[in-house]
Amino acid sequence: MLTERSDSRRFLRLRQNEGVKSVCFSIPVDDLFPSRYLWSPMGDFTPYQKKTIQRYYDQRGRIMLARLQELVTDLYLAETEAKCKQLWSRVEKAMSTLKVSPRLKEHILTTRKVEVLARNVRDWLKAADSET
């Protein structure tokens, strides 16, 4: 239970049963959770880290295309049906991240032909190269 005191510090009141006796004690919440963790789930980042994170999100489309290329290779080499099923589910997630049109995504996933996927990945890579 959280309580507030007159000195504007918040305390967490804990109750612990020890046999017959009940012990009650308070812990300052600010000591448990420093304010930076209350406002930012991952804490503060240095400028270098911020730039690295920004570059990742700027290049996320290219990263997904590279992942799709790897998945095409893995699908060609897959030997068991279970492995193929797992890889196709990963392909579906990657295409969702790339925001592929639902119609094309459905076509690729219903045919489940690696050649169709490979041809589309090649076209997407050409389009990405022409943008830069």
WORAVEN-V946507 format. One line per field, one symbol per residue. ss: DSSP state (H for helix, E for strand, C for the rest). A space follows every 50 residues. Layout:
ss=???
//
This chain:
ss=CEEECCCCCEEEEEEEEECCEEEEEEEEHHHHCCHHHHHCCCCCCCHHHH HHHHHHHHCHHHHHHHHHHHHHHHHHHCCCHHHHHHHHHHHHHHHHHHCC CHHHHHHHHHHCCHHHHHHHHHHHHHHHHHHC
//
